[in-house]
Amino acid sequence: MAKTIIPIGADHRGFALKTRLVTWLNTHGFEAKDLGAHSAERCDALDFATKMAEEFSSNAAQSGVLICGTGQAMAMTANRYRKLRAALCTNAEMARLAREHNDANVLALGADITPPDAALQILEVFLKTPFLGGRYAERRDRLTALGGL
């Protein structure tokens, strides 16, 4: 059975956390697709959110992870794209509710504000929590209808 591919991208501030999450993904039944950055050299978060959108546009991804210093730049950029529903989560409960109630498909993390062990817990909850559907599907569909790139 093929492993679920999880694209993951980060800017320079999220590089170290991304490296740790890639290792976790690859050892917990997933296949991380590293979108960069590949060093801690300064780069722009927006570029990696755009790469994530390209992954979803080609239908290659169903879940993804974006990391920058606060997670805000990644979430704001990702949410400009029609197929991305990015949730900035700072704890596991936010991740669970983002998945259950909003069908979030991209997890945004802030490397400067989220300790690595907490980020691993948030990631695990995000990936294991199913969307509830039902009345929440209407919300998701209305959100998608708003448009975007």
C-alpha positions as CSV (number, residue, x, y, z in Angstrom):
1,M,0.0,0.0,0.0
2,A,1.4,3.4,-1.0
3,K,2.2,5.9,1.8
4,T,0.2,9.1,2.0
5,I,2.4,11.9,0.6
6,I,2.5,15.0,2.8
7,P,4.0,18.1,1.1
8,I,5.8,20.2,3.7
9,G,7.4,23.6,3.2
10,A,9.1,26.2,5.4
11,D,10.9,29.5,5.1
12,H,14.3,30.0,6.8
13,R,12.7,30.5,10.3
14,G,10.8,27.2,10.0
15,F,13.7,25.2,8.4
16,A,14.8,23.5,11.7
17,L,11.3,22.5,12.7
18,K,10.5,21.3,9.1
19,T,13.5,19.0,9.2
20,R,12.2,17.5,12.5
21,L,8.7,17.1,11.1
22,V,10.0,15.5,7.9
23,T,11.7,12.8,9.9
24,W,8.6,12.2,12.0
25,L,6.4,11.9,8.9
26,N,8.8,9.4,7.2
27,T,8.9,7.2,10.4
28,H,5.2,7.3,11.0
29,G,3.7,5.9,7.8
30,F,3.8,9.0,5.7
31,E,6.0,10.1,2.9
32,A,7.2,13.7,3.3
33,K,7.6,15.7,0.1
34,D,10.0,18.5,1.1
35,L,9.1,21.7,-0.8
36,G,12.0,23.6,0.8
37,A,13.6,25.7,2.1
38,H,16.7,23.5,2.2
39,S,18.7,25.7,4.5
40,A,18.4,28.5,7.1
41,E,19.3,31.1,4.5
42,R,16.8,33.9,4.3
43,C,13.9,33.3,1.9
44,D,10.2,34.3,1.6
45,A,7.4,32.2,3.2
46,L,5.0,33.2,0.4
47,D,7.0,31.2,-2.1
48,F,6.5,27.9,-0.2
49,A,2.8,28.5,0.2
50,T,2.6,29.0,-3.5
51,K,4.5,25.7,-4.0
52,M,1.9,24.0,-1.7
53,A,-0.9,25.4,-3.9
54,E,0.8,23.8,-6.9
55,E,0.8,20.5,-5.2
56,F,-2.9,20.7,-4.5
57,S,-3.7,21.9,-8.0
58,S,-2.1,18.8,-9.5
59,N,-4.2,16.7,-7.1
60,A,-1.0,15.3,-5.7
61,A,-1.8,16.3,-2.2
62,Q,-4.7,16.1,0.2
63,S,-2.9,17.4,3.4
64,G,0.1,19.6,3.8
65,V,2.2,21.5,6.3
66,L,3.6,25.0,6.1
67,I,6.0,26.6,8.7
68,C,7.3,30.1,9.2
69,G,8.2,32.1,12.2
70,T,4.7,32.7,13.4
71,G,2.8,30.7,10.8
72,Q,0.8,33.8,9.9
73,A,2.5,34.5,6.5
74,M,2.0,30.9,5.5
75,A,-1.6,30.7,6.5
76,M,-2.5,34.1,5.0
77,T,-0.8,33.2,1.7
78,A,-2.2,29.6,1.5
79,N,-5.7,30.8,2.1
80,R,-5.6,32.9,-1.1
81,Y,-5.7,29.7,-3.0
82,R,-9.1,28.0,-3.7
83,K,-8.0,24.4,-2.9
84,L,-6.2,25.3,0.3
85,R,-7.8,25.6,3.7
86,A,-4.9,26.5,6.0
87,A,-5.3,26.5,9.7
88,L,-2.8,28.2,12.0
89,C,-2.7,25.9,15.0
90,T,-0.9,26.5,18.3
91,N,-2.2,23.4,20.1
92,A,-3.7,20.0,19.4
93,E,-7.2,21.1,20.2
94,M,-7.1,23.7,17.5
95,A,-5.8,21.1,15.1
96,R,-8.6,18.7,15.9
97,L,-11.3,21.3,15.5
98,A,-9.8,22.7,12.4
99,R,-10.0,19.2,10.8
100,E,-13.4,18.2,12.3
101,H,-15.3,21.5,11.7
102,N,-13.5,23.2,8.8
103,D,-11.9,20.3,6.8
104,A,-8.6,22.2,7.0
105,N,-6.2,20.5,4.7
106,V,-3.0,22.6,5.4
107,L,-1.5,22.9,8.8
108,A,0.3,26.2,9.4
109,L,2.8,26.2,12.3
110,G,4.9,29.0,13.9
111,A,8.4,27.7,14.6
112,D,9.2,30.7,16.8
113,I,6.1,30.2,19.0
114,T,5.4,26.5,19.0
115,P,7.9,24.2,20.8
116,P,9.0,21.2,18.6
117,D,7.3,18.6,20.8
118,A,4.1,20.5,20.7
119,A,4.4,20.8,16.9
120,L,4.7,17.0,16.6
121,Q,1.6,16.5,18.7
122,I,-0.3,19.1,16.7
123,L,0.8,17.5,13.4
124,E,-0.2,14.0,14.6
125,V,-3.7,15.2,15.7
126,F,-4.1,17.1,12.4
127,L,-3.3,14.1,10.3
128,K,-5.3,11.6,12.3
129,T,-8.5,13.6,12.7
130,P,-11.3,13.1,10.2
131,F,-13.6,15.8,8.9
132,L,-17.1,15.4,10.5
133,G,-19.0,16.4,7.4
134,G,-22.7,16.9,7.9
135,R,-23.5,20.5,8.7
136,Y,-19.8,21.4,8.5
137,A,-19.7,20.3,4.9
138,E,-22.0,23.2,4.0
139,R,-19.5,25.6,5.7
140,R,-16.6,24.1,3.8
141,D,-18.5,24.3,0.5
142,R,-19.5,28.0,1.1
143,L,-15.9,28.8,1.9
144,T,-14.7,27.1,-1.3
145,A,-17.3,29.1,-3.3
146,L,-15.8,32.4,-2.2
147,G,-13.1,31.8,-4.7
148,G,-9.5,32.6,-4.8
149,L,-6.7,31.7,-7.1
